[in-house]
């Protein structure tokens, strides 16, 4: 009889603990997803978006045009490929045509700094970045118009990003 009472109490405590954990997760998720894109008075420093490329994804144009359509005051997009015959180059050229006011640059360089081609590609395009703040994105993502407005102000927080070391 005593064992059944102890087991009943242990199960009750576990159930309550699980419920409390679930509520805490809901609070954390809602604070993450429902926060404003930028805090009032947030700084919007100029930013360079670096996009290393290799080959053409099926939705490349739509993904890249989402970067070109940001509601952000001052940014550039630097695309990089390692092969001058890469088929994604024609997509970048189309973007340059379709977004003439956007600061879009294409770096074609096969310079290598190590064994990882993507790291070499990033190193090659880093030289063309005009701004101190850098955002690196993969070629297969599509972002909302407020992506940079949400991400860049967070970099002002000293606990986020990389500092000079």
C-alpha positions in Angstrom: 0.0 0.0 0.0 2.8 2.5 0.9 4.6 1.7 -2.4 1.5 2.6 -4.4 1.1 5.9 -2.6 4.8 6.8 -3.2 4.5 5.8 -6.8 1.3 7.8 -7.2 3.1 10.9 -5.7 6.2 10.5 -7.9 4.0 10.2 -11.0 2.0 13.3 -9.9 5.2 15.3 -9.4 6.6 14.2 -12.8 3.3 15.2 -14.5 3.3 18.6 -12.8 7.0 19.1 -13.7 6.3 18.2 -17.3 3.3 20.6 -17.4 5.4 23.5 -15.9 8.2 22.7 -18.4 5.7 22.8 -21.3 4.4 26.2 -20.1 7.9 27.6 -19.9 8.6 26.4 -23.4 5.5 28.2 -24.7 6.5 31.4 -23.0 10.0 31.2 -24.4 8.7 30.4 -27.9 6.2 33.2 -27.9 8.8 35.7 -26.7 11.1 34.6 -29.6 8.5 34.6 -32.4 6.4 37.6 -31.3 9.2 40.1 -30.6 9.2 43.2 -32.7 11.7 43.1 -35.7 13.7 45.9 -34.2 13.7 47.5 -30.8 12.7 51.2 -30.8 15.9 53.3 -31.3 17.8 50.3 -32.7 20.8 51.1 -34.8 20.8 50.1 -38.4 24.5 50.1 -39.4 25.5 49.4 -42.9 26.0 45.7 -43.5 27.5 43.4 -46.1 25.7 40.1 -46.9 28.1 37.4 -48.0 26.7 34.5 -50.1 29.1 31.7 -51.1 27.8 29.9 -54.2 28.5 26.6 -56.0 26.0 25.6 -58.6 22.4 26.7 -59.2 19.7 25.7 -56.8 16.2 25.2 -58.3 14.8 28.4 -56.6 18.0 30.4 -56.7 16.6 33.5 -58.3 13.7 33.7 -55.8 16.0 33.1 -52.8 18.5 35.8 -54.0 15.8 38.3 -54.9 14.5 38.0 -51.3 17.9 39.3 -50.2 17.7 42.1 -52.8 14.3 43.2 -51.4 15.2 43.9 -47.8 13.7 46.9 -46.0 17.0 48.0 -44.6 18.7 51.4 -45.2 22.2 50.5 -46.3 23.5 47.0 -47.3 25.4 45.3 -50.1 25.3 41.7 -51.3 28.5 40.0 -52.3 28.0 36.7 -54.1 31.0 34.5 -54.7 31.8 31.5 -57.0 35.0 29.6 -57.5 34.4 28.7 -61.2 33.9 31.2 -64.0 31.6 28.6 -65.8 29.3 28.1 -62.8 25.7 28.2 -64.0 24.6 30.4 -61.0 26.5 33.4 -62.6 23.6 34.0 -65.0 21.2 34.2 -62.1 23.4 36.9 -60.4 23.6 38.8 -63.7 19.8 38.7 -63.9 19.6 40.1 -60.3 22.0 42.9 -61.3 19.6 43.7 -64.2 16.4 43.4 -62.1 17.7 45.4 -59.1 19.8 48.2 -60.6 19.8 50.3 -57.5 21.0 47.5 -55.2 24.7 47.1 -54.4 25.3 43.6 -55.8 28.8 42.3 -56.4 29.9 39.0 -57.9 33.4 37.7 -57.0 34.8 34.9 -59.3 38.0 33.5 -57.8 39.4 30.0 -57.4 42.0 31.1 -54.9 42.3 28.5 -52.2 43.3 28.9 -48.5 42.8 25.4 -47.3 40.9 22.1 -47.9 37.4 23.5 -47.5 36.1 25.1 -50.8 33.3 27.0 -49.0 35.8 28.6 -46.6 38.0 29.6 -49.5 35.0 31.1 -51.3 34.1 33.1 -48.2 37.7 34.4 -47.9 37.6 35.4 -51.5 34.4 37.4 -51.2 35.3 38.9 -47.8 37.8 41.2 -49.5 34.9 42.9 -51.3 32.8 43.5 -48.2 32.4 47.3 -47.7 31.0 47.2 -44.3 32.1 46.3 -40.8 29.0 44.2 -40.1 28.8 40.9 -41.9 25.9 38.5 -42.4 26.6 35.2 -44.1 23.8 33.3 -45.7 23.6 30.1 -47.6 22.3 30.1 -51.1 19.3 27.9 -50.4 17.4 30.2 -48.0 14.7 32.7 -48.7 14.2 35.5 -46.2 11.4 38.0 -45.3 11.8 41.7 -46.1 12.6 42.4 -42.4 15.4 39.8 -42.1 18.3 42.3 -41.9 16.2 44.6 -39.7 15.7 41.8 -37.3 19.3 40.3 -37.4 21.6 43.3 -37.6 20.5 45.2 -34.5 21.1 42.1 -32.5 24.8 42.3 -33.4 25.0 45.5 -31.4 24.6 43.3 -28.3 28.2 42.6 -27.1 27.2 39.1 -26.2 26.4 38.3 -29.8 28.7 38.0 -32.8 32.4 38.3 -32.9 34.5 41.1 -31.5 38.0 42.1 -32.3 40.3 39.8 -30.4 
